[in-house]
Amino acid sequence: MKMFYVLFVAVAVCLASSTITGVIGGEYTLEMHATDDVVYSNELTESDIYTYAYGAHNDFHIAEDFTPSANYDITAVTWWTASTTTAPDVSSMEVMFYADAAPGPGALLWSGTPNTAEFIDTGLTFVGFPIWMSVMTLPDTDYFAVNAGDTYWVSIHRTDGQNLYSLQDILIVDTECYRIDGIPGDPWVTGSSLGHFPTDVFQIIESTGTALDHVTWGSIKAVF
């Protein structure tokens, strides 16, 4: 995967590539999801953000594993993302779940366009561009069922030719994988093979309901 460095002169220029690298700025003010329906949680922590962001667009795919502790119907997936362009339309997003074939994903088990795609500005930036809490809600007629103790891989992907990068947690040593379309066999490769530390995607996997943003959740708490 090629590396792209962002240079700022009079105008910031960033082209689509597999990775971007830079610094984090801004103030993180959002409150997180309600926790009664969370299957897996690695919520974004400002101080833990890796200085590399990995492509989830065009030919590039990123996947991260999770192992549920009970049987669930997955209804929503949240990743934290950044882009040098505008937020994607829901029709430009894909969500995919794969079986486990350690050290990476195996057979594709579920894929589809989200029912809704919400991109909430966190107030943080990556290389000067907004970091979004990107909430993908699955169609309520086609949830993805998972079994306790089984490992699955989840991926989100932007399909409209514009860039989208996933934010990684440098402090959690996990194994995210990437794939580039067109490589014979479309192999999944562990992210650590890039010469970076193995990391975990900032993500939340939910089983019921939808994510609550900071305004709604804050308003609910204010009532009590």
N, C-alpha and C positions, 0 to 999 in steps of 0.2 A: 504494500500500500504506500502511495507516495505521500510525502509530507508537504504541507503548504504553509508558509509563514506569511502573516498579515503585516504589511507595512503601511504606516500612516504618513502621508505627505500632506497635501492640501485636502485630499478626499480619501476616505478609507475605501480600499478596494479589496474584495475577497471573492475569489472564484470557487466554484464547487470543486471539492476534492474529497478524498477519503477522511482526512483529519484536518483540524485546525488547532493551533496552539496559541495560548495567550494568557492573560491575567483576568481575574474576576474583580468586578467592582460593583458598587451600589449597596443598597441596604435591603436585607431580606425581611419582609414584613408580613408575609402570608401566614395564616394559621393552617394547620394541616387537616386532613380528613378526620371524620368521626372514625373511631377505631373498632366498632362492634362488628364490622363486616369485612375486615381486612384479612386476607389470606397470607400475604407476604408484604412486608414493609421495609423499605430502605429509603426513608424520607431524606430529601436534600438538606445537607448541612453546609453552610457557606464555607467554613474553614476546611472542609474535607474535599472540595471539588478539585478534581485532577486538572492539570493545566493543558491536557489534550481533550478534544471532543471528537467523537468518531461519527463518520458519515452513516446516515440512515436514509439514503436517498439515491436516486439514479441506479447505478449498478451495485451499490454498496448496501449490505445488510448487516445489522448487529443483533445478536441474540444473547439473552441472559437466562440462566436457569433458576428454578425455584422448586421447592418440595413442600406441598401442602401437608398439614398435620391431620386433616380430616377430608371427607368427600365434599366437594363444593361444585356449584355452578358458577363459573367465572363470568362476571357481568361488566367489569371495567378494568382497564389497565392504564396506569399513569407513568409516564416517563418525563424527566426534565430535559428540555431540548433548547437549542439555540439555532438561529438562522440569520443569514445576511439579507434575507428577503422577507416578504410579508408572511404571516401565518398561513398554513395550508387550508384549503377548503376540505370539508369532511370527505368529499368524493375523491380526494387525492391521497387519502391515507389508507393503509392496510394494517391489519393486525394478524399475526400468525402465531400458532402454537405448534411445537414440535415434540415428538417423543425424545427421550434421552438416548444418546449413543456415545457415552463418555469417551473422549473428553469434550464432545460437542453435541449439537442437535442431530437427531435422526430423521425419521419419517415425519412429513408434514401431517398434522392431525386436524387442524382447523385453520381456515383463512377467510378473510372477508373484510368488507368496508365497514367501519364503525357506524353505529346508529347516530352517534353524535361525536364531535371532536371539539373539545374546548381548550383553548390556549390562553392560560391566565398569566399575565405579566407578574413576575415575582418581585420586581424592583431591582433584581440583580442583572448584571450584564456579563457577557463573556466576549472578550476582545471588542468591547463596546456595543455589542448587540444584545437585545433583551433575552433573558432566560425565561422560558415559558414552562409552567406546570401544565403538561399536555395530557389531558384526560380523554381517553378513548372508551366510549361506552358501547358494549356489544349489543347487537340487535336482540330485543327481548324474546324473539321467536327462535333464536339460535345461539343460546349460551354455550360455553365450552365446559364440559364436565371433567373434573379431575378427581383422582383417587388418592386417599391418604397414603403417604409414604412413597409415592411415585414421583420421579423427577421429570419436570417438563421445562421446555425452553420457550420464551416469549420474545417476539420481535415486533417492532413497529417500523413502517416504511413509507416514505413519501414518493409518489409516483408521477408527479407533474413536471419533472425535470428541474425543479428548484431544489436548493439544498436544505438539509435539516440535519442537525448534529445532536447526538445523545451525550448528556453529561455523566461523568463517571465519578465514583467515590474511591479515592486513592487509599483510604484507610481500611477498606474491607477487601481482603484478599480472596477473590472469587475468580471464576473463569468465564469471562464474556468471550464470545466468538464472533468472527466476521466472515462474510462470504462475498465474493465478487462475481456477479453474473457473467457468464461467458467463459469462465475458466473450466476446462474439461472436467466434468463430473460435479461441478459446482461445490467444491469441498468447503467445509467449515474449518476455520483455522483459529486456534486460541489467540486471544489478543496479546498475551505475553510474548508470542513469537515475534511481535513487532519490536521487541527490545525494551518495551515498557513494563512496568510492574503489572501483574494481574490485578484487575480491579472489578468493582461491581457497578452495574448501572443503577442510578438513582431511580427507584420505581416503587409503585404500590400496586398490588393485585387485589381486587375486591371481588366479593362473592354475591353481595346483594346491595341494592340501592345504588346511589350515584355519589360522586365526590361532592363535598360541600366546600365552596370557596370561603375566603376569610370574612366576607361580608355576611353571608348567610349564617355560617357557624358562629361568628361573633355575635350576631343578633340573637340567635337562640340562647347562647350562654348568658347574654345580658338580661334575659327574662327572669333567670333564677337568682 
